[in-house]
Amino acid sequence: MITTTNVTEVPHRIVELVYNENNKGYNYIAWTGNYTINASDLVFMIRRGAGERVFPDDAFIAYFNTTSGDWEIFFGDGTGTTNFKLKQYEVVCVRVADEGKFYMPVP
């Protein structure tokens, strides 16, 4: 018996996370999915694509909250100030330990 499955490809872009002498792993990226995402979901997406070597437990995603004037930080180990939400085209700082790439959805 042969089982078949229909697969729908989700439009995406490749996000390259850089670590070098100049940036020390600090990357600024915009969330391009057409839905709201939690910081923990973005961590999962990065780890799934680039691996834990690139985004270990002490790596982080930081979001500047313009209402409070504070940075909100979420670490690879699931700790941080809050599991904040990102809307389409909001920018975050992603601090990585090594270079890597991952897929991010696009509208």
C-alpha positions in Angstrom: 0.0 0.0 0.0 1.3 3.5 -0.9 0.2 6.5 1.1 0.5 9.9 -0.4 0.5 13.3 1.3 -0.2 16.7 -0.1 2.4 19.2 1.0 1.8 23.0 0.7 5.0 25.0 0.6 4.9 28.1 2.7 6.5 31.2 1.2 9.6 32.0 3.1 12.9 33.9 3.1 16.3 32.8 4.4 17.5 34.8 7.3 21.3 34.8 7.8 22.5 35.4 11.4 26.0 36.7 11.4 28.7 36.4 14.1 32.0 38.1 13.5 34.6 40.4 15.1 32.6 43.5 14.2 29.1 42.6 15.4 29.8 40.0 18.1 26.6 38.2 17.1 24.1 41.1 17.3 21.7 40.9 14.4 18.6 43.1 13.8 15.8 41.4 11.9 12.2 42.2 11.1 9.5 39.6 11.7 7.9 39.1 8.2 5.2 36.5 8.9 1.7 37.9 8.4 0.6 36.8 11.9 1.7 37.6 15.5 4.3 35.3 17.0 5.7 34.8 20.5 9.4 35.3 21.2 9.5 31.6 22.2 8.1 30.6 18.8 10.9 32.6 17.1 13.5 30.9 19.3 12.1 27.5 18.2 12.2 28.6 14.6 15.8 29.8 14.8 16.9 26.6 16.7 15.1 24.3 14.2 16.8 26.0 11.3 20.2 27.1 12.6 20.7 24.8 15.6 21.4 25.2 19.2 25.1 25.9 18.4 23.9 29.2 16.9 21.2 29.9 19.5 22.2 28.3 22.8 20.4 28.8 26.1 22.3 32.1 26.8 21.5 33.6 23.4 18.6 36.1 23.3 16.0 38.0 21.4 15.4 41.6 22.5 12.5 43.9 21.7 12.4 47.6 22.5 9.0 48.4 23.9 8.3 52.0 22.8 5.4 52.3 25.3 7.4 51.5 28.4 10.8 52.6 27.1 12.3 49.3 28.2 14.0 46.4 26.4 12.1 43.1 26.7 14.5 40.1 26.6 13.8 36.4 25.9 16.6 33.8 26.3 17.1 30.5 24.5 16.5 28.7 27.8 13.0 30.2 28.0 13.8 32.7 30.7 13.7 36.5 30.4 11.6 39.5 31.2 8.6 38.3 29.2 7.5 36.0 26.3 6.6 39.1 24.2 4.7 39.1 21.0 5.9 40.3 17.6 3.6 41.7 14.9 4.5 41.8 11.2 7.5 44.0 10.5 8.5 44.6 14.1 12.2 44.6 14.5 14.1 42.6 17.2 17.8 42.2 18.1 18.9 38.6 17.9 22.1 37.8 19.8 23.7 34.6 18.6 26.8 32.5 19.5 27.7 31.5 15.9 26.7 32.0 12.3 23.6 30.3 10.9 20.5 30.5 8.7 16.9 29.8 9.3 13.6 30.1 7.3 11.1 32.9 8.1 7.6 33.1 6.5 6.7 35.9 4.2 3.2 37.1 3.2 
